Amino acid sequence: MHLRTALRACVPRAGHTLLALKQPTRLVAPPILLSFRTASTEPAARRVRDVNTLVKDPNAFKEFKRALDLNRYTEIWRWYRVLYRTRDLERLSSRDFYKVVLLVKENRVFFERNDAARVRILNQIWTAMANSKIKPDPTLCKLFVELYGRAGDLANLEKVQAYMKEAGFPVLEKGVQQWIMLAAARTGNFDQAQRIYEFLKTSDAERDRVLANSLLMGYSRGRYEQPMLQLFEDMKSSGPAPDSLSHYHVLDYYASVGNIEEMEKWFAIMRKISSRPLQSAYNVAIYAYLAANQLDKSRELFKEVEQHNYVPDYRHDDLKVALAAHEGDTITAWKSFRRAYATRKKVASVQVMINLAKATGPVKVEDLEEFKKTLALAEYPMTANVLSYLLRGYRGLRDPVSAETVLRWMASKKWTTHGGHYADVIGTYLVHGDVENAKRLFNEVREKGQGIDKYSYAALVRRCVKENKLAEAALVLDNLERDDMFISVGLVESVRETLGAEHELVKRLTARFEEKVQASKTAKKTA
């Protein structure tokens, strides 16, 4: 696994309590709050700023433009999502979309530092532009090309390239072709990658070295050892001569596959080339040692980094958190995490924080009480947001009993619970095929008069279809119809794409959608 997929805090092994992080295993992310400025430690003072509430704001577009002017990326992303939900993107310019996509590039607005998450959001933005009749300019297209290229998504790259050709934008320039080459190398299209490489080569050694390093990175990220080593040897024999970055890409490959012996050999070569190797080389080496549970070697490299006086980056901070978690020092891990992210004001929609207790089985109330105490020791306030992420974490772990335990504990401690929280627990029961408990919670939330919003309903339908739980999806539709919720065209299309147009569930969804659309048209005519 590459470092970009995130180094995270350690998950305890079975038999430990929620916070007993004494046994090292895979790395996951500890949580952070949505906003350190606005988060309240009092349940009653909770400030609701979620998208489902903000969709009712008539000044959403003005707030979005204001956030752009002030460069407040959290607000930019929040108000963009509001405009996306309300299908009010027609007034946005290509430059506005560029700033939104730039947030995705910089990992500013979502925690998952992995290619799949990035591609999913990029696809959503590209589709939103198409539906809103927004025509991307060359600068925005190049940014999409870069991000799809980094992710190795050749299919979406070709989609953007086709648009650029149709719009008359240059597609053969180096800035575009280089990313296509990287994606081709990463996806195993060696002939295409080599063809582009030969096409772009010049007589300028420095430019050719940048190009060769890009191809080398593609092979490294794609886990293609032989083409990577062959290219490296070609660079040594016929140029351009490999530099520190070239060596780093090879080292990165061996670190990612867990070949510690080869990684150490290449790290030794980098030390000979320079007394101060690239900081990223230290990061991937420390990660590899942590993954291999070689904590002593990790500590040695941390000391070297401090001696070299590198400027700490978020990856290095991640590693500090991971090492503290490996050593079972939960409080230090949380403090390190808070320092690392609070100073950069990073926003984390963390749905995996409860992975700290992944193997412990159903959570107990006393575990939650202990968790709250540990947060206090780490100077980290317990808020409704933390509990919401805790709930989603158990949803991700497919543990409905623990998810409902968290839900009940929230209510007993006077934390606000709403339909979205119930939807998280219901969805966890549904993927287990536990229809009876799902029905019970559907009825309970309805009796409380809270209700489940249409977005949560849509998420439940999508999840059941994705998990091939079609009987459970039908149950969700029963409740959706009972609550007279609107079905979006996006939900109909996604289910149709998965199941086919002739499936009974798709026909039922389509009929419901057409019924609501017709009712809406009739209401407008009457008004």
TASUL-V454016 format. One record per run of one state. SS is the DSSP state (@ for helix, = for strand, . for the rest). FROM is the first residue (numbers start at 1). LEN is the number of residues. If there is no record, write none. Layout:
BEGIN
ss=SS from=FROM len=LEN
ss=SS from=FROM len=LEN
END
This chain:
BEGIN
ss=. from=1 len=2
ss=@ from=3 len=3
ss=. from=6 len=3
ss== from=9 len=2
ss=. from=11 len=16
ss== from=27 len=2
ss=. from=29 len=14
ss=@ from=43 len=3
ss=. from=46 len=5
ss=@ from=51 len=4
ss=. from=55 len=5
ss=@ from=60 len=11
ss=. from=71 len=2
ss=@ from=73 len=13
ss=. from=86 len=8
ss=@ from=94 len=12
ss=. from=106 len=9
ss=@ from=115 len=17
ss=. from=132 len=6
ss=@ from=138 len=14
ss=. from=152 len=2
ss=@ from=154 len=14
ss=. from=168 len=6
ss=@ from=174 len=13
ss=. from=187 len=3
ss=@ from=190 len=11
ss=. from=201 len=4
ss=@ from=205 len=17
ss=. from=222 len=3
ss=@ from=225 len=14
ss=. from=239 len=5
ss=@ from=244 len=13
ss=. from=257 len=3
ss=@ from=260 len=14
ss=. from=274 len=5
ss=@ from=279 len=13
ss=. from=292 len=3
ss=@ from=295 len=14
ss=. from=309 len=5
ss=@ from=314 len=13
ss=. from=327 len=3
ss=@ from=330 len=13
ss=. from=343 len=10
ss=@ from=353 len=5
ss=. from=358 len=7
ss=@ from=365 len=13
ss=. from=378 len=6
ss=@ from=384 len=13
ss=. from=397 len=3
ss=@ from=400 len=13
ss=. from=413 len=6
ss=@ from=419 len=13
ss=. from=432 len=3
ss=@ from=435 len=13
ss=. from=448 len=6
ss=@ from=454 len=13
ss=. from=467 len=3
ss=@ from=470 len=13
ss=. from=483 len=6
ss=@ from=489 len=11
ss=. from=500 len=4
ss=@ from=504 len=23
ss=. from=527 len=1
END
